[in-house]
Amino acid sequence: MANRYSRIGKSTDKTTSNRIYNSTLYPQIHPSNSDIVIFVKDGTNRLDLLAHKYYSNPNLWWVISQANNLSGDTFFIPTGQKIRIPADIETILRDMDELNNAR
C-alpha cells in the first residue's frame, strides 16, 4: 500500500536543510459521458466508502468531492443527492501529478 503522504509536495531548503511542505493542488474534473451518475443511499453516503466501491481506494474520496463541488468539511453526502463518479481516474491522477510537479 502506498504511503498516504506520497502525493504531498515536499522539498528541502538548500540553506537550512529544513523540509518544506507545499499544499496539494487538485485538478478541475470536467463531466464526461463515461462518468457514473448515482443517487446516494443510506449506508453509502460517505465519500471514502464510494471511492472504495468505485476505485478500490478510499483515499481517492477527493476525486468525487472535487467532481461534484462538495465542501471539504465533511465526508457525508445527504441521502438522495445525485452525484457524479468520474470513470477516467487514471487521467485525473495524471493531471494531479502534473499540476503538483510543475511547481
C-alpha positions in Angstrom: 0.0 0.0 0.0 1.3 3.4 -0.9 2.2 6.0 1.7 -0.8 8.2 2.2 1.5 11.3 2.1 3.3 10.3 -1.1 1.5 12.9 -3.2 2.1 15.8 -0.8 4.6 18.2 -2.3 7.8 18.4 -0.3 11.3 19.8 -0.9 14.3 20.8 1.1 15.5 24.3 1.7 19.1 24.2 0.5 20.3 26.8 3.0 18.8 25.3 6.2 18.1 21.6 5.2 14.6 22.1 6.5 11.8 20.3 4.8 9.2 22.5 3.1 5.7 21.1 2.6 3.5 22.6 -0.1 -0.3 22.5 -0.4 -1.6 19.8 -2.7 -3.3 21.3 -5.8 -6.3 19.4 -7.2 -7.3 19.4 -10.9 -10.6 20.5 -12.2 -12.7 17.5 -13.1 -15.0 18.1 -16.0 -18.1 16.0 -16.8 -17.6 13.1 -19.2 -20.0 10.7 -20.9 -18.2 7.8 -19.2 -19.0 9.1 -15.7 -21.3 7.2 -13.5 -24.3 9.1 -12.0 -25.9 7.8 -8.8 -28.3 8.8 -6.2 -26.8 8.4 -2.7 -28.4 5.8 -0.5 -28.2 5.2 3.3 -25.1 3.2 4.1 -23.1 4.5 1.1 -23.3 8.2 1.9 -19.7 8.7 2.7 -17.1 9.8 0.2 -14.5 7.3 1.3 -16.9 4.4 1.0 -17.9 5.5 -2.5 -14.2 5.8 -3.5 -13.5 2.3 -2.2 -16.5 0.9 -4.1 -15.7 2.6 -7.4 -11.9 2.9 -7.3 -10.9 0.3 -4.8 -9.1 3.0 -2.9 -10.8 5.1 -0.1 -8.1 7.7 -0.3 -9.5 8.8 -3.6 -12.5 10.4 -1.9 -11.3 13.8 -3.1 -12.0 12.9 -6.7 -15.7 12.5 -6.0 -15.7 15.6 -3.9 -13.9 17.7 -6.5 -16.1 16.4 -9.3 -19.3 17.4 -7.5 -18.0 20.7 -6.0 -18.7 19.4 -2.5 -17.5 21.3 0.5 -14.4 19.9 2.2 -15.8 20.0 5.7 -17.5 16.5 5.8 -17.2 13.1 4.3 -21.0 12.7 4.3 -23.3 13.2 1.4 -27.0 13.7 2.0 -29.1 10.7 1.2 -30.9 11.1 -2.1 -28.4 13.6 -3.6 -27.4 12.9 -7.2 -23.6 12.8 -7.7 -21.2 12.0 -10.4 -18.5 9.4 -10.1 -15.7 10.1 -12.7 -14.7 7.0 -14.6 -11.4 8.1 -16.0 -9.4 8.0 -12.8 -6.0 7.5 -14.5 -6.3 10.8 -16.3 -7.4 12.6 -13.2 -4.4 11.3 -11.2 -2.0 12.1 -14.1 -3.4 15.7 -14.2 -2.9 16.0 -10.4 0.7 14.8 -10.6 1.4 17.2 -13.5 -0.2 20.1 -11.6 1.8 19.4 -8.5 5.1 18.5 -10.2 5.1 21.7 -12.3 5.8 23.9 -9.3 
